[in-house]
Amino acid sequence: MISCLTTEVVKVVEPIKFYEATRAYIIVHDTRGEDSDNASFYMSIIDESRDQIESLQRTTVNIVTTDILDYRAVLKTIISIIAAEREISEMSTIYLNISSGTTEFAAGAMLAATQDEDIIAFSVKMKGSNLDLEQVIKNCTVEGRSVGTTKGVCDPIKVLTFGSVAPNDRHVACLEILKSQEKDRNYLNFNEIIDALKTKGVWDYVPEVKRTRTDDSQKERMFFRRNYITPMLDKGWVVENHKKRNKFDLTSKGEAIVSVYGKE
């Protein structure tokens, strides 16, 4: 089971009991650099959750740290956990608790669930609260006005969606290669990108052995443009660099694909 923990221990622990999960992945916030009192309180929440789960004596607890307020970071973490779990066993049932944690986690969990039919997403309802009405009113009132518990928010950040089908691993690998060349503006030609794809182990095209005027290298370049560049252009992941022929740059969508699905 994959859950996200803020301060709601019950929302994380009880579903693990209900489904009798053998492995629990609890995504928690990275508190490095934050106020020590806040970090100490949050660690006590994490410790309490771990202790309750481990007391069941049937569940292994894995604490995974990320920025649970960053949609891309959370989604990448979820996808990484799923991939790691599939390495352990392709037959295991994976549950995603969309009721625990932040809204960013819930959104990422639902997207991950739609991209994998073998994942079961679920929610849990609250039966009650540990706060009485007087406490709630006090915590949500500032200068006589009912404003909630949030002091303020940052500017909105547009969420880029990726569709219900996970990106092709080959295209993601190609985007990573294109992304890496941007660091020093050292653009690679098609042959160099193909060699990099071969190094990554995601290039399986073998030119047919025929007596034609087209050599194998040219056939590979044609295959690369047709099966890599054209689909990524169509999806809006890359755009052609108008200053350099046959050179391509990542768009914001392409950047998002790399940040979430990239292996490096």
C-alpha positions as CSV (number, residue, x, y, z in Angstrom):
1,M,0.0,0.0,0.0
2,I,1.2,3.5,-0.9
3,S,0.1,6.3,1.4
4,C,1.1,9.9,2.1
5,L,1.4,11.1,5.7
6,T,0.8,14.6,7.0
7,T,-0.7,14.5,10.5
8,E,-3.5,12.0,10.0
9,V,-2.1,8.8,11.4
10,V,-5.5,6.9,11.4
11,K,-6.0,7.5,7.7
12,V,-2.7,5.8,7.0
13,V,-2.7,3.0,9.6
14,E,-6.3,1.7,9.5
15,P,-6.5,0.9,5.7
16,I,-3.2,-1.0,6.1
17,K,-4.9,-3.1,8.8
18,F,-8.0,-3.5,6.7
19,Y,-6.3,-4.7,3.5
20,E,-3.6,-6.7,5.5
21,A,-0.9,-5.1,3.5
22,T,2.5,-6.9,3.6
23,R,4.5,-3.8,2.5
24,A,3.6,-0.2,3.3
25,Y,5.2,2.7,1.5
26,I,4.6,6.0,3.5
27,I,5.5,9.1,1.6
28,V,6.5,11.9,4.0
29,H,7.6,15.5,3.6
30,D,11.3,16.4,3.5
31,T,11.6,18.6,6.6
32,R,15.3,19.5,6.1
33,G,15.8,23.3,6.6
34,E,12.4,23.8,8.3
35,D,11.7,25.0,11.8
36,S,13.1,22.5,14.3
37,D,9.9,22.4,16.4
38,N,7.8,21.7,13.3
39,A,10.2,19.0,12.2
40,S,10.2,17.4,15.7
41,F,6.4,17.3,15.8
42,Y,6.3,15.8,12.3
43,M,8.9,13.1,13.2
44,S,6.7,12.2,16.2
45,I,3.8,11.6,13.7
46,I,6.0,9.5,11.5
47,D,7.3,7.4,14.4
48,E,3.7,6.9,15.8
49,S,2.5,5.7,12.4
50,R,5.5,3.3,12.0
51,D,5.1,1.9,15.5
52,Q,1.4,1.2,15.0
53,I,2.0,-0.5,11.7
54,E,5.0,-2.6,12.9
55,S,3.0,-3.7,15.9
56,L,0.8,-5.7,13.5
57,Q,3.9,-7.9,12.9
58,R,3.0,-8.6,9.3
59,T,3.8,-5.3,7.5
60,T,7.2,-3.9,6.4
61,V,7.3,-0.2,6.6
62,N,9.2,1.9,4.0
63,I,9.4,5.7,4.7
64,V,9.9,7.6,1.5
65,T,10.8,11.3,1.6
66,T,9.8,13.9,-1.0
67,D,8.2,17.3,-1.3
68,I,4.6,16.3,-0.8
69,L,3.4,19.8,-1.8
70,D,5.0,19.4,-5.3
71,Y,2.7,17.5,-7.7
72,R,5.5,16.4,-10.0
73,A,7.7,15.3,-7.2
74,V,4.9,13.3,-5.6
75,L,3.9,11.7,-8.9
76,K,7.5,10.7,-9.7
77,T,7.8,9.2,-6.2
78,I,4.6,7.2,-6.6
79,I,5.7,5.9,-10.0
80,S,9.2,5.0,-8.7
81,I,7.6,3.0,-5.8
82,I,5.3,1.2,-8.2
83,A,8.3,0.3,-10.4
84,A,10.3,-0.9,-7.4
85,E,7.3,-3.0,-6.2
86,R,7.0,-4.6,-9.7
87,E,10.6,-5.5,-9.5
88,I,9.8,-7.4,-6.2
89,S,6.7,-9.1,-7.6
90,E,4.7,-8.5,-10.7
91,M,1.8,-10.4,-9.2
92,S,1.4,-8.3,-6.0
93,T,-1.7,-6.1,-5.6
94,I,-0.9,-2.4,-5.1
95,Y,-3.3,-0.2,-3.2
96,L,-3.2,3.6,-3.4
97,N,-4.7,5.5,-0.5
98,I,-6.0,8.8,-2.1
99,S,-7.5,10.0,1.2
100,S,-4.2,10.3,3.1
101,G,-1.8,13.2,2.7
102,T,-2.0,16.3,0.5
103,T,-4.2,17.1,-2.4
104,E,-1.1,16.9,-4.7
105,F,-0.6,13.4,-3.6
106,A,-4.3,12.5,-4.2
107,A,-4.1,14.0,-7.7
108,G,-0.8,12.1,-8.5
109,A,-2.2,8.9,-7.0
110,M,-5.3,9.0,-9.2
111,L,-3.2,9.7,-12.3
112,A,-1.0,6.7,-11.5
113,A,-4.0,4.5,-11.0
114,T,-5.5,5.4,-14.3
115,Q,-2.3,4.5,-16.1
116,D,-2.1,1.1,-14.5
117,E,-5.2,-1.1,-14.4
118,D,-3.6,-3.4,-11.8
119,I,-3.5,-0.7,-9.2
120,I,-6.4,-0.2,-6.8
121,A,-7.1,3.3,-5.6
122,F,-9.4,3.7,-2.6
123,S,-10.6,6.4,-0.2
124,V,-11.7,6.4,3.4
125,K,-14.2,8.6,5.2
126,M,-13.7,10.3,8.5
127,K,-15.9,9.0,11.4
128,G,-15.1,11.9,13.6
129,S,-12.6,14.5,14.7
130,N,-10.2,14.9,17.7
131,L,-11.0,18.6,17.7
132,D,-14.2,19.9,19.3
133,L,-16.1,22.8,17.8
134,E,-14.7,25.3,20.1
135,Q,-11.1,24.3,19.1
136,V,-12.0,24.4,15.5
137,I,-13.5,27.9,15.7
138,K,-10.4,29.2,17.7
139,N,-8.0,27.7,15.2
140,C,-9.9,29.0,12.1
141,T,-10.6,32.6,13.4
142,V,-8.3,35.5,13.0
143,E,-9.3,39.0,14.3
144,G,-12.9,37.8,14.5
145,R,-13.1,36.5,10.9
146,S,-13.5,32.9,9.9
147,V,-10.6,32.3,7.5
148,G,-9.4,28.7,8.1
149,T,-6.0,27.4,9.3
150,T,-4.0,28.6,6.3
151,K,-2.2,31.9,6.6
152,G,-1.6,32.4,2.9
153,V,-0.7,30.7,-0.3
154,C,2.0,31.0,-3.0
155,D,1.2,31.9,-6.6
156,P,-0.7,29.2,-8.5
157,I,1.3,26.7,-10.5
158,K,-0.3,25.2,-13.6
159,V,-0.5,21.4,-13.4
160,L,0.6,19.7,-16.6
161,T,-1.3,16.5,-17.2
162,F,0.1,13.5,-19.0
163,G,-2.9,11.6,-20.1
164,S,-4.2,8.2,-19.1
165,V,-1.4,6.3,-20.8
166,A,2.1,6.4,-19.4
167,P,4.7,7.7,-21.8
168,N,6.7,5.2,-23.8
169,D,10.0,4.4,-22.0
170,R,11.9,4.9,-25.3
171,H,10.5,8.4,-25.7
172,V,11.3,9.2,-22.1
173,A,14.9,8.0,-22.6
174,C,15.2,10.2,-25.7
175,L,13.8,13.2,-23.9
176,E,16.4,12.7,-21.2
177,I,19.2,12.6,-23.8
178,L,17.8,15.8,-25.4
179,K,17.6,17.4,-21.9
180,S,21.2,16.5,-21.1
181,Q,22.5,18.3,-24.2
182,E,20.9,21.5,-23.1
183,K,23.2,21.9,-20.1
184,D,26.2,22.9,-22.2
185,R,24.3,23.6,-25.4
186,N,26.2,20.8,-27.1
187,Y,23.6,19.5,-29.6
188,L,23.9,15.9,-30.6
189,N,23.3,14.7,-34.1
190,F,20.9,11.8,-34.8
191,N,23.7,9.2,-34.9
192,E,24.9,10.3,-31.5
193,I,21.4,10.3,-30.0
194,I,20.9,6.8,-31.4
195,D,24.2,5.6,-29.9
196,A,23.0,7.1,-26.5
197,L,19.7,5.2,-26.8
198,K,21.7,2.0,-27.5
199,T,23.8,2.6,-24.4
200,K,20.5,3.0,-22.4
201,G,19.3,-0.3,-23.8
202,V,16.1,1.1,-25.3
203,W,17.1,0.9,-29.0
204,D,16.0,-2.4,-30.6
205,Y,15.7,-1.5,-34.3
206,V,17.8,-3.7,-36.6
207,P,17.9,-2.7,-40.3
208,E,16.8,-5.4,-42.7
209,V,19.6,-6.9,-44.7
210,K,18.9,-5.8,-48.2
211,R,21.0,-4.7,-51.1
212,T,19.8,-1.1,-51.4
213,R,21.6,2.2,-51.8
214,T,20.5,3.2,-48.3
215,D,23.2,2.2,-45.7
216,D,22.3,1.0,-42.2
217,S,23.2,4.3,-40.6
218,Q,20.7,6.1,-42.8
219,K,18.0,3.5,-42.1
220,E,18.5,4.1,-38.4
221,R,18.2,7.8,-38.8
222,M,15.0,7.4,-40.8
223,F,13.6,5.1,-38.2
224,F,14.6,7.5,-35.4
225,R,12.8,10.4,-37.0
226,R,9.7,8.4,-37.8
227,N,9.4,6.6,-34.4
228,Y,10.9,9.1,-32.0
229,I,11.0,12.7,-33.3
230,T,7.7,12.7,-35.1
231,P,5.6,11.3,-32.2
232,M,7.2,13.6,-29.7
233,L,6.6,16.6,-32.0
234,D,2.9,15.5,-32.4
235,K,2.6,15.3,-28.6
236,G,4.1,18.7,-28.1
237,W,7.1,17.4,-26.1
238,V,9.7,18.9,-28.4
239,V,10.0,21.7,-30.9
240,E,12.5,22.1,-33.7
241,N,15.4,24.5,-33.1
242,H,15.0,26.9,-36.0
243,K,18.7,28.0,-35.7
244,K,20.1,24.5,-36.0
245,R,18.9,22.0,-38.6
246,N,17.7,18.7,-37.2
247,K,18.1,19.8,-33.6
248,F,15.2,19.8,-31.1
249,D,14.5,21.4,-27.8
250,L,12.2,20.3,-25.0
251,T,8.9,22.1,-24.4
252,S,7.4,22.6,-20.9
253,K,5.5,19.4,-21.5
254,G,8.7,17.6,-22.4
255,E,10.4,19.0,-19.3
256,A,7.5,17.7,-17.2
257,I,7.7,14.2,-18.7
258,V,11.4,14.0,-17.8
259,S,10.9,15.4,-14.3
260,V,8.2,12.8,-13.5
261,Y,9.1,9.7,-15.6
262,G,12.8,10.1,-16.2
263,K,15.0,7.4,-14.8
264,E,18.1,9.6,-14.2
